[in-house]
Amino acid sequence: QMLEELQLDEVGLLQTMVLFKKAGTPYQLQSWNPHQDNAYPQARWGAYITGNICFTDQDVENGCLRMYPGSHRELLLDFEAKKSFHENAGDRPGHKVEVPPQYSPVDLPMKKGSVLFLHGNVIHDSYPNVSPTRSRQMLLIPYITACVDFIPGRTAKRTYRPLRKRPPVF
């Protein structure tokens, strides 16, 4: 209901993903490029939101997110397409954008159980996980406003699923 109030319309789920940044694995030191999540589905401005639920405490040491406040006002920026899942260890995922000079990054340390909703056009990236023992686990849940066109993706296979059952119309 909160998302529908923000969007002033019905909102549905597109997919779910778990990011691990697991300590002791080849992906531990991976940091994401500055990117806009909406570069993947390419929905109209303001229609795409990602929910991020932290399964572990997150800070700079174990690879927390950084965001660029105010960048949500941008349309989709030109980006360099990068493989963002099932990529090689050591690669930096995220469709890389050049961050306009008026935006400066802010660290987003979060506690286990915290939820962060990101506008689909906000530029963000992440640090590598340099902790010898702590992973950074997070569930990503992308949402989209109903009846908005989007790219389902070759591997993501995004599919609109309403959050609520609506009574049938007769």
C-alpha positions, -999 to +999 in steps of 0.1 A: +000+000+000+029+024+008+044+019-027+010+025-043+006+058-023+041+069-035+033+060-071-004+072-070-012+039-088-012+002-085+022-013-082+034-048-090+064-070-084+088-078-113+113-102-098+135-110-068+173-113-065+196-121-036+231-105-036+256-122-013+290-105-015+301-135+005+333-133+025+359-158+014+347-161-022+360-147-055+331-122-056+339-107-022+361-079-036+336-071-063+322-035-063+294-023-085+299+004-111+279+036-107+246+027-124+208+033-125+187+003-119+162+015-144+188+010-172+177-027-172+139-025-176+140+010-191+105+019-177+093+055-179+108+079-153+095+074-118+077+040-125+105+017-113+115+013-077+138-013-061+133-025-025+165-036-007+162-057+025+194-062+044+200-097+058+232-086+075+247-054+089+263-034+060+291-009+062+320+003+041+342-027+052+317-054+040+307-035+008+277-013+015+259+008-011+267+044-020+241+067-036+243+100-053+216+122-038+195+142-063+205+120-092+170+105-093+159+136-112+180+125-142+164+107-171+182+075-180+218+084-187+239+068-215+256+037-201+282+012-209+264-022-207+280-046-183+272-082-174+256-078-140+249-114-129+269-145-136+298-123-145+334-133-140+349-128-106+368-095-105+345-078-131+325-048-119+288-053-127+263-026-132+255-007-165+282+019-159+272+056-161+294+087-159+283+105-128+274+141-135+298+164-116+270+180-095+264+147-076+286+134-048+283+099-032+270+093+002+276+060+020+245+039+030+255+018+060+224-002+071+215-026+099+202-061+094+165-059+088+167-024+073+148-017+041+158+008+014+136+019-015+155+034-044+140+054-072+150+035-104+170+064-118+191+072-087+227+066-094+244+042-069+273+018-066+290-002-039+323-008-021+341-041-023+338-064+007+372-063+024+360-080+056+377-113+063+346-128+078+315-108+072+293-112+041+269-086+028+236-103+020+206-084+006+173-092-011+164-069-040+128-066-050+121-045-081+086-030-083+069-012-112+038+009-116+010-010-133+005-008-171+040+006-177+061-008-205+094-023-196+121-046-210+118-081-195+154-089-202+171-119-218+181-136-186+161-117-159+127-126-175+110-098-155+072-104-153+046-081-138+028-096-109+002-075-090+008-072-053-029-076-045-058-095-059-084-072-074-120-082-075-132-094-109-149-068-131-183-079-145 
